[in-house]
Amino acid sequence: MSVKVENLDNNMAKLTVEVEADRLNEAIKKAYNRQKNRISVPGFRKGKVPQQMIEKMYGPEIFFDDAANLLIQEEYPKAYDESGLDIVSQPEIEVVQIEKGKTFIFTAEVALKPEVKLGKYNGITVTRLDTTVSDEEVDKEIESQLSRNARTIEVNDRAAQMGDTVELDFDGSVDGVPFEGGKAEGYTLELGSNSFIPGFEDQLCGKNLEEDIDVNVTFPEDYHAEELAGKAALFKCKLHKISAKELPELDADFAEDQGFDSVDEYKADVKKTLEERKAASVKRTQEDEALAKIVADSKMDVPEAMIDTQVNQMLNEYAQNLAQSGLSFEQYMQFTGMTVDQLKAQMRPDATDRIKASLVLEAIAKAEGFEGTDEDVDKKLDEMAAQYGMPADDLKKNIPANEKENMKQEIALEKAINFVTDNMKLRAKAKKKAEKKDEE
């Protein structure tokens, strides 16, 4: 295998990879072995047709796609390493030459990590923010904790209302014609979660168990399924189960269950936790403000392919989070009426900001000589072991070497952001115009 690197504009590069003809022949043979059981030829049992006969009947290119995929999977990682480039995107592959007895050639267009010209990063001025916690915030947090400790009871003596969780069947149609994805049985839905098409959940409120319910809604104009966009739909529904939350009393028994001797002690702990949480939130807000200013004062040319890769990563993370909450990505897209392209477009500005912030922190770490050491990694692993209640030595023994390197990079970035925040300057938050007018 040989690799030729061509630098393109906007921090892009093209790798031209040439693979020996013998390797292509081997890949074609593998492709034949994979496909032979699916090819029928009169006079031969499946799986027993010679490769040469199949190629004569259907042409030698019958195995080219499979063979090309096999070779690219094997050779691109090698080309990546051999190029020595700092690649930050998935490759855009193009097969240039594939012919029996000849060298296999493909290209991979990739984005390269851009160079950052740092602006000012030491002594950044950020807004001073209030970290005090009000009694109202304490009361709201206690209400939230009471809700989390509520027990779920099945309701049989009243109609459904907002906040209830219902189990229902529904069957949707447009102009009397059922549509794909519009029918379900035993579906669990929290009323007020806004998981369904606008207006759907509202129309279930006030309805009783086993009552026949007609829910009339209109799909959004930008709904991802064009055949449904802007159309009025009827859902025939029936509730089979209504569940509600029953909150505990805020009394000595509840405080004791939370590990405190009295309600006052419990409230004091809630306030302390909120103060710590708000202080951490303020720190993150000031970090974001400082980073935004450093990014604005720095210069870098971020390739679009790098942003595409970040967007796809964010999309995958979003789908995983949805799955953990019990909602598939497909269901979410259907209920919100969004398309994948629309969701990607929403994520793109955040993806760009994330990339620029990370690049700036890497540049600061390099400028200040910050690195993640083996001692830093050991300390992190000790903390992780304590968190998960496992022996630290077992964790250190089983962690892969590449994961350790990733941890070192993350630690270097942490040192960079700590440097920025330790050297920030605070200014008072700008007063509202009304307040200024009053003062005048």
DOSE-860881 format. One record per residue (C-alpha): residue number from 1; residue in three letters; x, y, z. Coordinates in nm, 2 decimals, always signed. Example, Ala and Ser with C-alpha at 12.3 -4.5 7.8 and 13.67 -1.06 7.14 Angstrom:
<site 1; ALA; <+1.23; -0.45; +0.78>> <site 2; SER; <+1.37; -0.11; +0.71>> 
This chain:
<site 1; MET; <+0.00; +0.00; +0.00>> <site 2; SER; <+0.11; +0.36; -0.07>> <site 3; VAL; <-0.04; +0.69; +0.04>> <site 4; LYS; <-0.01; +1.02; -0.13>> <site 5; VAL; <-0.12; +1.34; +0.05>> <site 6; GLU; <-0.26; +1.64; -0.13>> <site 7; ASN; <-0.34; +1.95; +0.08>> <site 8; LEU; <-0.66; +2.13; -0.02>> <site 9; ASP; <-0.81; +2.47; +0.07>> <site 10; ASN; <-0.98; +2.53; +0.40>> <site 11; ASN; <-0.79; +2.28; +0.61>> <site 12; MET; <-0.89; +1.99; +0.39>> <site 13; ALA; <-0.67; +1.71; +0.25>> <site 14; LYS; <-0.70; +1.43; +0.01>> <site 15; LEU; <-0.53; +1.09; +0.06>> <site 16; THR; <-0.48; +0.88; -0.25>> <site 17; VAL; <-0.44; +0.52; -0.15>> <site 18; GLU; <-0.30; +0.25; -0.38>> <site 19; VAL; <-0.34; -0.11; -0.29>> <site 20; GLU; <-0.16; -0.40; -0.47>> <site 21; ALA; <-0.35; -0.60; -0.73>> <site 22; ASP; <-0.29; -0.92; -0.53>> <site 23; ARG; <-0.48; -0.77; -0.23>> <site 24; LEU; <-0.77; -0.68; -0.46>> <site 25; ASN; <-0.78; -1.03; -0.59>> <site 26; GLU; <-0.79; -1.16; -0.23>> <site 27; ALA; <-1.07; -0.92; -0.15>> <site 28; ILE; <-1.27; -1.03; -0.45>> <site 29; LYS; <-1.23; -1.39; -0.34>> <site 30; LYS; <-1.36; -1.30; +0.01>> <site 31; ALA; <-1.66; -1.12; -0.15>> <site 32; TYR; <-1.73; -1.43; -0.36>> <site 33; ASN; <-1.72; -1.65; -0.05>> <site 34; ARG; <-1.96; -1.41; +0.12>> <site 35; GLN; <-2.21; -1.40; -0.16>> <site 36; LYS; <-2.19; -1.75; -0.32>> <site 37; ASN; <-2.47; -1.90; -0.10>> <site 38; ARG; <-2.71; -1.63; -0.24>> <site 39; ILE; <-2.64; -1.69; -0.61>> <site 40; SER; <-2.84; -1.94; -0.81>> <site 41; VAL; <-2.72; -2.09; -1.13>> <site 42; PRO; <-2.90; -2.38; -1.31>> <site 43; GLY; <-2.72; -2.71; -1.27>> <site 44; PHE; <-2.54; -2.61; -0.95>> <site 45; ARG; <-2.63; -2.62; -0.59>> <site 46; LYS; <-2.63; -2.29; -0.40>> <site 47; GLY; <-2.28; -2.22; -0.27>> <site 48; LYS; <-2.12; -2.45; -0.53>> <site 49; VAL; <-2.11; -2.22; -0.83>> <site 50; PRO; <-1.74; -2.15; -0.93>> <site 51; GLN; <-1.63; -1.79; -0.90>> <site 52; GLN; <-1.52; -1.78; -1.26>> <site 53; MET; <-1.86; -1.89; -1.39>> <site 54; ILE; <-2.04; -1.63; -1.18>> <site 55; GLU; <-1.81; -1.36; -1.32>> <site 56; LYS; <-1.86; -1.48; -1.67>> <site 57; MET; <-2.24; -1.47; -1.64>> <site 58; TYR; <-2.27; -1.15; -1.45>> <site 59; GLY; <-1.94; -0.97; -1.52>> <site 60; PRO; <-1.64; -0.95; -1.28>> <site 61; GLU; <-1.78; -0.63; -1.13>> <site 62; ILE; <-2.04; -0.83; -0.95>> <site 63; PHE; <-1.80; -0.86; -0.65>> <site 64; PHE; <-1.64; -0.52; -0.68>> <site 65; ASP; <-1.85; -0.32; -0.44>> <site 66; ASP; <-1.81; -0.58; -0.16>> <site 67; ALA; <-1.44; -0.62; -0.23>> <site 68; ALA; <-1.39; -0.24; -0.23>> <site 69; ASN; <-1.56; -0.21; +0.10>> <site 70; LEU; <-1.35; -0.48; +0.25>> <site 71; LEU; <-1.02; -0.32; +0.13>> <site 72; ILE; <-1.12; +0.03; +0.24>> <site 73; GLN; <-1.21; -0.09; +0.59>> <site 74; GLU; <-0.87; -0.26; +0.61>> <site 75; GLU; <-0.65; +0.00; +0.44>> <site 76; TYR; <-0.80; +0.34; +0.54>> <site 77; PRO; <-0.69; +0.31; +0.91>> <site 78; LYS; <-0.34; +0.22; +0.79>> <site 79; ALA; <-0.34; +0.52; +0.55>> <site 80; TYR; <-0.46; +0.74; +0.83>> <site 81; ASP; <-0.16; +0.64; +1.05>> <site 82; GLU; <+0.09; +0.66; +0.76>> <site 83; SER; <-0.03; +1.01; +0.66>> <site 84; GLY; <+0.07; +1.16; +0.99>> <site 85; LEU; <-0.21; +1.41; +0.96>> <site 86; ASP; <-0.43; +1.53; +1.24>> <site 87; ILE; <-0.76; +1.42; +1.09>> <site 88; VAL; <-1.08; +1.55; +1.25>> <site 89; SER; <-1.36; +1.42; +1.03>> <site 90; GLN; <-1.50; +1.10; +0.88>> <site 91; PRO; <-1.34; +1.04; +0.53>> <site 92; GLU; <-1.53; +1.11; +0.21>> <site 93; ILE; <-1.44; +0.80; +0.01>> <site 94; GLU; <-1.42; +0.77; -0.37>> <site 95; VAL; <-1.31; +0.46; -0.56>> <site 96; VAL; <-1.08; +0.58; -0.84>> <site 97; GLN; <-0.98; +0.24; -0.99>> <site 98; ILE; <-1.10; -0.11; -0.94>> <site 99; GLU; <-1.02; -0.37; -1.21>> <site 100; LYS; <-0.90; -0.73; -1.18>> <site 101; GLY; <-0.52; -0.75; -1.22>> <site 102; LYS; <-0.47; -0.38; -1.16>> <site 103; THR; <-0.39; -0.17; -0.85>> <site 104; PHE; <-0.69; -0.07; -0.64>> <site 105; ILE; <-0.70; +0.30; -0.59>> <site 106; PHE; <-0.93; +0.51; -0.37>> <site 107; THR; <-0.92; +0.86; -0.23>> <site 108; ALA; <-1.03; +0.98; +0.11>> <site 109; GLU; <-1.11; +1.35; +0.15>> <site 110; VAL; <-1.07; +1.46; +0.52>> <site 111; ALA; <-1.07; +1.77; +0.74>> <site 112; LEU; <-0.76; +1.86; +0.93>> <site 113; LYS; <-0.74; +2.02; +1.27>> <site 114; PRO; <-0.70; +2.39; +1.20>> <site 115; GLU; <-0.42; +2.61; +1.34>> <site 116; VAL; <-0.53; +2.85; +1.61>> <site 117; LYS; <-0.39; +3.20; +1.64>> <site 118; LEU; <-0.47; +3.29; +2.00>> <site 119; GLY; <-0.59; +3.63; +2.10>> <site 120; LYS; <-0.59; +3.75; +2.46>> <site 121; TYR; <-0.66; +3.47; +2.71>> <site 122; ASN; <-0.51; +3.58; +3.04>> <site 123; GLY; <-0.71; +3.82; +3.25>> <site 124; ILE; <-1.04; +3.80; +3.07>> <site 125; THR; <-1.31; +4.02; +3.22>> <site 126; VAL; <-1.64; +3.84; +3.29>> <site 127; THR; <-1.97; +3.94; +3.46>> <site 128; ARG; <-2.00; +3.91; +3.83>> <site 129; LEU; <-2.31; +3.70; +3.91>> <site 130; ASP; <-2.51; +3.65; +4.23>> <site 131; THR; <-2.48; +3.31; +4.40>> <site 132; THR; <-2.72; +3.37; +4.69>> <site 133; VAL; <-3.01; +3.13; +4.73>> <site 134; SER; <-3.36; +3.26; +4.81>> <site 135; ASP; <-3.62; +3.10; +5.04>> <site 136; GLU; <-3.84; +3.06; +4.73>> <site 137; GLU; <-3.57; +2.86; +4.56>> <site 138; VAL; <-3.54; +2.64; +4.86>> <site 139; ASP; <-3.92; +2.58; +4.87>> <site 140; LYS; <-3.92; +2.50; +4.50>> <site 141; GLU; <-3.64; +2.24; +4.54>> <site 142; ILE; <-3.82; +2.08; +4.83>> <site 143; GLU; <-4.14; +2.05; +4.62>> <site 144; SER; <-3.93; +1.89; +4.35>> <site 145; GLN; <-3.78; +1.64; +4.60>> <site 146; LEU; <-4.13; +1.56; +4.74>> <site 147; SER; <-4.24; +1.49; +4.38>> <site 148; ARG; <-3.94; +1.26; +4.32>> <site 149; ASN; <-4.04; +1.07; +4.64>> <site 150; ALA; <-4.40; +1.05; +4.55>> <site 151; ARG; <-4.56; +0.71; +4.51>> <site 152; THR; <-4.76; +0.63; +4.20>> <site 153; ILE; <-5.12; +0.53; +4.25>> <site 154; GLU; <-5.37; +0.40; +4.00>> <site 155; VAL; <-5.67; +0.62; +3.96>> <site 156; ASN; <-6.02; +0.48; +3.90>> <site 157; ASP; <-6.26; +0.74; +4.04>> <site 158; ARG; <-6.19; +1.04; +3.82>> <site 159; ALA; <-6.10; +1.15; +3.47>> <site 160; ALA; <-5.74; +1.20; +3.34>> <site 161; GLN; <-5.57; +1.53; +3.41>> <site 162; MET; <-5.25; +1.71; +3.33>> <site 163; GLY; <-4.96; +1.54; +3.52>> <site 164; ASP; <-5.11; +1.20; +3.50>> <site 165; THR; <-4.95; +0.91; +3.33>> <site 166; VAL; <-5.19; +0.72; +3.11>> <site 167; GLU; <-5.18; +0.39; +2.92>> <site 168; LEU; <-5.38; +0.41; +2.60>> <site 169; ASP; <-5.45; +0.26; +2.26>> <site 170; PHE; <-5.47; +0.50; +1.96>> <site 171; ASP; <-5.54; +0.46; +1.59>> <site 172; GLY; <-5.48; +0.75; +1.36>> <site 173; SER; <-5.62; +0.83; +1.02>> <site 174; VAL; <-5.63; +1.11; +0.77>> <site 175; ASP; <-5.95; +1.14; +0.57>> <site 176; GLY; <-6.04; +0.80; +0.70>> <site 177; VAL; <-5.72; +0.64; +0.57>> <site 178; PRO; <-5.47; +0.49; +0.84>> <site 179; PHE; <-5.11; +0.60; +0.81>> <site 180; GLU; <-4.78; +0.44; +0.90>> <site 181; GLY; <-4.69; +0.49; +1.27>> <site 182; GLY; <-5.03; +0.61; +1.37>> <site 183; LYS; <-5.14; +0.31; +1.56>> <site 184; ALA; <-5.03; +0.17; +1.90>> <site 185; GLU; <-5.16; -0.04; +2.19>> <site 186; GLY; <-5.08; +0.00; +2.56>> <site 187; TYR; <-4.88; +0.31; +2.49>> <site 188; THR; <-4.76; +0.50; +2.81>> <site 189; LEU; <-4.78; +0.88; +2.79>> <site 190; GLU; <-4.74; +1.15; +3.05>> <site 191; LEU; <-5.00; +1.42; +3.00>> <site 192; GLY; <-4.82; +1.75; +2.98>> <site 193; SER; <-4.49; +1.61; +2.85>> <site 194; ASN; <-4.57; +1.76; +2.50>> <site 195; SER; <-4.44; +1.43; +2.35>> <site 196; PHE; <-4.72; +1.41; +2.09>> <site 197; ILE; <-4.85; +1.65; +1.82>> <site 198; PRO; <-4.97; +1.98; +1.97>> <site 199; GLY; <-5.32; +1.94; +2.11>> <site 200; PHE; <-5.32; +1.56; +2.14>> <site 201; GLU; <-5.25; +1.54; +2.52>> <site 202; ASP; <-5.49; +1.83; +2.60>> <site 203; GLN; <-5.78; +1.64; +2.45>> <site 204; LEU; <-5.72; +1.34; +2.67>> <site 205; CYS; <-5.76; +1.55; +2.99>> <site 206; GLY; <-6.11; +1.51; +3.13>> <site 207; LYS; <-6.16; +1.17; +2.97>> <site 208; ASN; <-6.25; +0.86; +3.17>> <site 209; LEU; <-6.12; +0.50; +3.15>> <site 210; GLU; <-6.25; +0.29; +2.86>> <site 211; GLU; <-6.42; +0.59; +2.71>> <site 212; ASP; <-6.41; +0.62; +2.33>> <site 213; ILE; <-6.22; +0.93; +2.26>> <site 214; ASP; <-6.19; +1.12; +1.93>> <site 215; VAL; <-5.87; +1.34; +1.92>> <site 216; ASN; <-5.86; +1.58; +1.64>> <site 217; VAL; <-5.52; +1.74; +1.56>> <site 218; THR; <-5.34; +1.90; +1.26>> <site 219; PHE; <-4.99; +1.79; +1.17>> <site 220; PRO; <-4.74; +2.08; +1.15>> <site 221; GLU; <-4.68; +2.23; +0.81>> <site 222; ASP; <-4.31; +2.13; +0.83>> <site 223; TYR; <-4.39; +1.77; +0.94>> <site 224; HIS; <-4.12; +1.53; +0.82>> <site 225; ALA; <-4.37; +1.30; +0.64>> <site 226; GLU; <-4.47; +1.52; +0.35>> <site 227; GLU; <-4.79; +1.32; +0.29>> <site 228; LEU; <-4.91; +1.42; +0.64>> <site 229; ALA; <-4.77; +1.78; +0.67>> <site 230; GLY; <-5.05; +2.03; +0.74>> <site 231; LYS; <-5.32; +1.76; +0.73>> <site 232; ALA; <-5.60; +1.72; +0.98>> <site 233; ALA; <-5.59; +1.38; +1.15>> <site 234; LEU; <-5.83; +1.18; +1.37>> <site 235; PHE; <-5.70; +0.96; +1.65>> <site 236; LYS; <-5.95; +0.70; +1.79>> <site 237; CYS; <-5.82; +0.66; +2.15>> <site 238; LYS; <-5.91; +0.47; +2.46>> <site 239; LEU; <-5.76; +0.50; +2.81>> <site 240; HIS; <-5.69; +0.17; +2.99>> <site 241; LYS; <-5.50; +0.30; +3.29>> <site 242; ILE; <-5.46; +0.64; +3.47>> <site 243; SER; <-5.18; +0.68; +3.72>> <site 244; ALA; <-5.11; +0.98; +3.95>> <site 245; LYS; <-4.84; +1.09; +4.19>> <site 246; GLU; <-4.92; +1.11; +4.56>> <site 247; LEU; <-4.67; +1.34; +4.74>> <site 248; PRO; <-4.55; +1.27; +5.09>> <site 249; GLU; <-4.59; +1.53; +5.37>> <site 250; LEU; <-4.30; +1.75; +5.46>> <site 251; ASP; <-4.27; +1.64; +5.82>> <site 252; ALA; <-4.02; +1.48; +6.07>> <site 253; ASP; <-4.08; +1.14; +5.91>> <site 254; PHE; <-3.99; +1.26; +5.56>> <site 255; ALA; <-3.68; +1.44; +5.70>> <site 256; GLU; <-3.57; +1.13; +5.88>> <site 257; ASP; <-3.62; +0.93; +5.56>> <site 258; GLN; <-3.37; +1.17; +5.39>> <site 259; GLY; <-3.12; +1.12; +5.67>> <site 260; PHE; <-3.19; +1.42; +5.89>> <site 261; ASP; <-3.30; +1.47; +6.25>> <site 262; SER; <-3.55; +1.75; +6.18>> <site 263; VAL; <-3.72; +1.94; +5.90>> <site 264; ASP; <-3.51; +2.25; +5.98>> <site 265; GLU; <-3.19; +2.04; +5.94>> <site 266; TYR; <-3.32; +1.90; +5.61>> <site 267; LYS; <-3.40; +2.25; +5.48>> <site 268; ALA; <-3.06; +2.38; +5.58>> <site 269; ASP; <-2.90; +2.10; +5.38>> <site 270; VAL; <-3.12; +2.17; +5.08>> <site 271; LYS; <-3.01; +2.53; +5.09>> <site 272; LYS; <-2.64; +2.44; +5.12>> <site 273; THR; <-2.67; +2.20; +4.82>> <site 274; LEU; <-2.85; +2.47; +4.61>> <site 275; GLU; <-2.57; +2.72; +4.70>> <site 276; GLU; <-2.30; +2.48; +4.58>> <site 277; ARG; <-2.50; +2.40; +4.27>> <site 278; LYS; <-2.55; +2.77; +4.19>> <site 279; ALA; <-2.18; +2.85; +4.25>> <site 280; ALA; <-2.09; +2.57; +4.01>> <site 281; SER; <-2.35; +2.70; +3.76>> <site 282; VAL; <-2.21; +3.06; +3.79>> <site 283; LYS; <-1.86; +2.92; +3.74>> <site 284; ARG; <-1.97; +2.74; +3.42>> <site 285; THR; <-2.15; +3.06; +3.29>> <site 286; GLN; <-1.84; +3.27; +3.35>> <site 287; GLU; <-1.62; +3.00; +3.19>> <site 288; ASP; <-1.85; +3.01; +2.88>> <site 289; GLU; <-1.83; +3.39; +2.87>> <site 290; ALA; <-1.46; +3.39; +2.90>> <site 291; LEU; <-1.42; +3.12; +2.63>> <site 292; ALA; <-1.66; +3.31; +2.40>> <site 293; LYS; <-1.44; +3.62; +2.43>> <site 294; ILE; <-1.12; +3.43; +2.37>> <site 295; VAL; <-1.27; +3.26; +2.07>> <site 296; ALA; <-1.39; +3.59; +1.93>> <site 297; ASP; <-1.03; +3.73; +1.97>> <site 298; SER; <-0.87; +3.43; +1.82>> <site 299; LYS; <-0.84; +3.32; +1.45>> <site 300; MET; <-0.91; +2.98; +1.31>> <site 301; ASP; <-1.05; +2.83; +0.99>> <site 302; VAL; <-1.28; +2.54; +1.10>> <site 303; PRO; <-1.36; +2.31; +0.80>> <site 304; GLU; <-1.72; +2.23; +0.73>> <site 305; ALA; <-1.65; +1.85; +0.74>> <site 306; MET; <-1.52; +1.89; +1.10>> <site 307; ILE; <-1.85; +2.06; +1.20>> <site 308; ASP; <-2.05; +1.78; +1.02>> <site 309; THR; <-1.87; +1.52; +1.22>> <site 310; GLN; <-1.94; +1.70; +1.55>> <site 311; VAL; <-2.31; +1.74; +1.45>> <site 312; ASN; <-2.34; +1.37; +1.38>> <site 313; GLN; <-2.18; +1.29; +1.71>> <site 314; MET; <-2.43; +1.52; +1.89>> <site 315; LEU; <-2.71; +1.36; +1.70>> <site 316; ASN; <-2.61; +1.02; +1.81>> <site 317; GLU; <-2.58; +1.13; +2.18>> <site 318; TYR; <-2.93; +1.29; +2.15>> <site 319; ALA; <-3.07; +0.97; +2.02>> <site 320; GLN; <-2.91; +0.77; +2.30>> <site 321; ASN; <-3.05; +1.01; +2.56>> <site 322; LEU; <-3.40; +0.97; +2.41>> <site 323; ALA; <-3.37; +0.59; +2.42>> <site 324; GLN; <-3.28; +0.61; +2.79>> <site 325; SER; <-3.60; +0.80; +2.85>> <site 326; GLY; <-3.80; +0.54; +2.67>> <site 327; LEU; <-3.86; +0.73; +2.34>> <site 328; SER; <-3.70; +0.62; +2.01>> <site 329; PHE; <-3.55; +0.87; +1.78>> <site 330; GLU; <-3.80; +0.78; +1.51>> <site 331; GLN; <-4.09; +0.84; +1.75>> <site 332; TYR; <-3.94; +1.18; +1.86>> <site 333; MET; <-3.91; +1.29; +1.50>> <site 334; GLN; <-4.26; +1.18; +1.42>> <site 335; PHE; <-4.42; +1.35; +1.73>> <site 336; THR; <-4.23; +1.68; +1.69>> <site 337; GLY; <-4.28; +1.69; +1.31>> <site 338; MET; <-3.91; +1.77; +1.26>> <site 339; THR; <-3.68; +1.63; +0.99>> <site 340; VAL; <-3.32; +1.51; +1.06>> <site 341; ASP; <-3.19; +1.79; +0.85>> <site 342; GLN; <-3.38; +2.05; +1.06>> <site 343; LEU; <-3.25; +1.90; +1.38>> <site 344; LYS; <-2.90; +1.90; +1.24>> <site 345; ALA; <-2.94; +2.27; +1.14>> <site 346; GLN; <-3.04; +2.35; +1.50>> <site 347; MET; <-2.74; +2.17; +1.64>> <site 348; ARG; <-2.49; +2.32; +1.40>> <site 349; PRO; <-2.42; +2.66; +1.58>> <site 350; ASP; <-2.37; +2.47; +1.91>> <site 351; ALA; <-2.14; +2.22; +1.73>> <site 352; THR; <-1.93; +2.51; +1.59>> <site 353; ASP; <-1.90; +2.67; +1.93>> <site 354; ARG; <-1.79; +2.35; +2.09>> <site 355; ILE; <-1.52; +2.29; +1.83>> <site 356; LYS; <-1.39; +2.64; +1.86>> <site 357; ALA; <-1.38; +2.63; +2.24>> <site 358; SER; <-1.20; +2.30; +2.24>> <site 359; LEU; <-0.94; +2.42; +1.98>> <site 360; VAL; <-0.88; +2.74; +2.18>> <site 361; LEU; <-0.83; +2.54; +2.51>> <site 362; GLU; <-0.59; +2.31; +2.33>> <site 363; ALA; <-0.39; +2.61; +2.21>> <site 364; ILE; <-0.39; +2.76; +2.56>> <site 365; ALA; <-0.27; +2.43; +2.70>> <site 366; LYS; <+0.01; +2.42; +2.44>> <site 367; ALA; <+0.11; +2.78; +2.50>> <site 368; GLU; <+0.12; +2.73; +2.88>> <site 369; GLY; <+0.28; +2.39; +2.87>> <site 370; PHE; <-0.01; +2.21; +3.04>> <site 371; GLU; <-0.01; +1.83; +3.01>> <site 372; GLY; <-0.19; +1.54; +3.16>> <site 373; THR; <+0.06; +1.33; +3.35>> <site 374; ASP; <+0.05; +0.97; +3.46>> <site 375; GLU; <+0.00; +1.09; +3.81>> <site 376; ASP; <-0.30; +1.30; +3.70>> <site 377; VAL; <-0.45; +0.99; +3.53>> <site 378; ASP; <-0.40; +0.78; +3.85>> <site 379; LYS; <-0.57; +1.04; +4.06>> <site 380; LYS; <-0.87; +1.05; +3.82>> <site 381; LEU; <-0.89; +0.67; +3.82>> <site 382; ASP; <-0.88; +0.67; +4.20>> <site 383; GLU; <-1.17; +0.91; +4.21>> <site 384; MET; <-1.36; +0.70; +3.95>> <site 385; ALA; <-1.30; +0.38; +4.15>> <site 386; ALA; <-1.43; +0.55; +4.47>> <site 387; GLN; <-1.74; +0.67; +4.28>> <site 388; TYR; <-1.82; +0.33; +4.15>> <site 389; GLY; <-1.72; +0.14; +4.46>> <site 390; MET; <-1.45; -0.08; +4.30>> <site 391; PRO; <-1.08; -0.14; +4.36>> <site 392; ALA; <-0.87; +0.13; +4.20>> <site 393; ASP; <-0.60; -0.12; +4.10>> <site 394; ASP; <-0.86; -0.32; +3.90>> <site 395; LEU; <-0.97; -0.01; +3.71>> <site 396; LYS; <-0.61; +0.09; +3.64>> <site 397; LYS; <-0.52; -0.26; +3.52>> <site 398; ASN; <-0.81; -0.29; +3.28>> <site 399; ILE; <-0.82; +0.06; +3.12>> <site 400; PRO; <-0.69; +0.06; +2.76>> <site 401; ALA; <-0.38; +0.26; +2.67>> <site 402; ASN; <-0.57; +0.48; +2.42>> <site 403; GLU; <-0.82; +0.57; +2.69>> <site 404; LYS; <-0.54; +0.68; +2.92>> <site 405; GLU; <-0.41; +0.90; +2.64>> <site 406; ASN; <-0.76; +1.05; +2.59>> <site 407; MET; <-0.77; +1.12; +2.97>> <site 408; LYS; <-0.44; +1.30; +2.95>> <site 409; GLN; <-0.57; +1.52; +2.68>> <site 410; GLU; <-0.89; +1.60; +2.88>> <site 411; ILE; <-0.68; +1.68; +3.18>> <site 412; ALA; <-0.47; +1.92; +2.98>> <site 413; LEU; <-0.79; +2.10; +2.87>> <site 414; GLU; <-0.91; +2.11; +3.23>> <site 415; LYS; <-0.58; +2.27; +3.33>> <site 416; ALA; <-0.62; +2.53; +3.05>> <site 417; ILE; <-0.98; +2.63; +3.16>> <site 418; ASN; <-0.87; +2.64; +3.52>> <site 419; PHE; <-0.59; +2.88; +3.42>> <site 420; VAL; <-0.84; +3.10; +3.24>> <site 421; THR; <-1.09; +3.11; +3.53>> <site 422; ASP; <-0.82; +3.16; +3.80>> <site 423; ASN; <-0.71; +3.47; +3.61>> <site 424; MET; <-1.05; +3.61; +3.53>> <site 425; LYS; <-1.14; +3.96; +3.63>> <site 426; LEU; <-1.50; +4.03; +3.75>> <site 427; ARG; <-1.71; +4.33; +3.66>> <site 428; ALA; <-2.05; +4.42; +3.80>> <site 429; LYS; <-2.35; +4.30; +3.60>> <site 430; ALA; <-2.50; +4.58; +3.39>> <site 431; LYS; <-2.80; +4.74; +3.55>> <site 432; LYS; <-3.14; +4.75; +3.38>> <site 433; LYS; <-3.23; +5.07; +3.20>> <site 434; ALA; <-3.52; +5.12; +3.44>> <site 435; GLU; <-3.29; +5.09; +3.74>> <site 436; LYS; <-3.06; +5.35; +3.59>> <site 437; LYS; <-3.35; +5.58; +3.52>> <site 438; ASP; <-3.46; +5.56; +3.88>> <site 439; GLU; <-3.11; +5.64; +4.00>> <site 440; GLU; <-3.10; +5.95; +3.78>> 
